């Protein structure tokens, strides 16, 4: 004969420090995991999850990090300067004694608004070479030169790169430009 005990409910707070971080600031996601009565739940694993879509799609949240709560139930996750506008949530999966607990969803860096914070002033470079050389290079439908060529000052983010050479098939691809390092493309053109 086994006895099934009911699991105890819990509670989880969540906040951002500093409260409204700009795109130029790192920040912390903090809070407390407690019982429903407010008793600290220390030494429990909690996860930080992020979504670019938001609470309307719970399946869009992806795991970022895991922490163990302090004795006081306190947790603290660090988010770097380069983190995007996003929705954050902290979860406790539960255990034999306690039910799973999920914090409220919190939006940072303007996520879900008409003005998300982005680093629009950052630029990067790409180096494009083809075999054979001498192909025309277009980035976002603007002719940028002939291979081999370093294209500088592209805004950080996705761009459409196209190379074309008479007698060869055109190649088109999406490329992501970052301010952190140059990106190189070596493209072998196929004859028609």
ChimeraX attribute file (.defattr): number of C-alpha atoms within 10 A of each C-alpha:
attribute: neighborCount
match mode: 1-to-1
recipient: residues
	/A:1	3
	/A:2	4
	/A:3	5
	/A:4	6
	/A:5	8
	/A:6	10
	/A:7	13
	/A:8	14
	/A:9	15
	/A:10	21
	/A:11	20
	/A:12	21
	/A:13	15
	/A:14	19
	/A:15	17
	/A:16	20
	/A:17	13
	/A:18	12
	/A:19	11
	/A:20	13
	/A:21	17
	/A:22	16
	/A:23	20
	/A:24	13
	/A:25	14
	/A:26	15
	/A:27	21
	/A:28	17
	/A:29	20
	/A:30	16
	/A:31	19
	/A:32	22
	/A:33	30
	/A:34	20
	/A:35	18
	/A:36	12
	/A:37	9
	/A:38	13
	/A:39	13
	/A:40	19
	/A:41	21
	/A:42	17
	/A:43	14
	/A:44	18
	/A:45	18
	/A:46	21
	/A:47	19
	/A:48	21
	/A:49	19
	/A:50	22
	/A:51	22
	/A:52	17
	/A:53	15
	/A:54	20
	/A:55	17
	/A:56	7
	/A:57	10
	/A:58	10
	/A:59	10
	/A:60	14
	/A:61	19
	/A:62	15
	/A:63	13
	/A:64	12
	/A:65	13
	/A:66	17
	/A:67	15
	/A:68	15
	/A:69	21
	/A:70	17
	/A:71	12
	/A:72	14
	/A:73	20
	/A:74	21
	/A:75	25
	/A:76	21
	/A:77	17
	/A:78	14
	/A:79	15
	/A:80	12
	/A:81	13
	/A:82	12
	/A:83	15
	/A:84	20
	/A:85	22
	/A:86	20
	/A:87	22
	/A:88	25
	/A:89	22
	/A:90	28
	/A:91	19
	/A:92	22
	/A:93	14
	/A:94	18
	/A:95	12
	/A:96	9
	/A:97	11
	/A:98	16
	/A:99	16
	/A:100	15
	/A:101	19
	/A:102	19
	/A:103	19
	/A:104	14
	/A:105	16
	/A:106	18
	/A:107	20
	/A:108	21
	/A:109	20
	/A:110	19
	/A:111	19
	/A:112	15
	/A:113	10
	/A:114	7
	/A:115	10
	/A:116	15
	/A:117	17
	/A:118	17
	/A:119	15
	/A:120	9
	/A:121	8
	/A:122	15
	/A:123	17
	/A:124	19
	/A:125	20
	/A:126	21
	/A:127	15
	/A:128	22
	/A:129	21
	/A:130	21
	/A:131	13
	/A:132	14
	/A:133	16
	/A:134	17
	/A:135	23
	/A:136	19
	/A:137	24
	/A:138	17
	/A:139	19
	/A:140	12
	/A:141	11
	/A:142	11
	/A:143	13
	/A:144	16
	/A:145	17
	/A:146	19
	/A:147	22
	/A:148	19
	/A:149	18
	/A:150	16
	/A:151	16
	/A:152	13
	/A:153	12
	/A:154	18
	/A:155	18
	/A:156	19
	/A:157	15
	/A:158	13
	/A:159	16
	/A:160	14
	/A:161	22
	/A:162	19
	/A:163	25
	/A:164	19
	/A:165	20
	/A:166	11
	/A:167	10
	/A:168	15
	/A:169	13
	/A:170	16
	/A:171	15
	/A:172	13
	/A:173	11
	/A:174	12
	/A:175	15
	/A:176	16
	/A:177	21
	/A:178	18
	/A:179	17
	/A:180	11
	/A:181	11
	/A:182	14
	/A:183	16
	/A:184	12
	/A:185	13
	/A:186	12
	/A:187	15
	/A:188	13
	/A:189	19
	/A:190	13
	/A:191	10
	/A:192	8
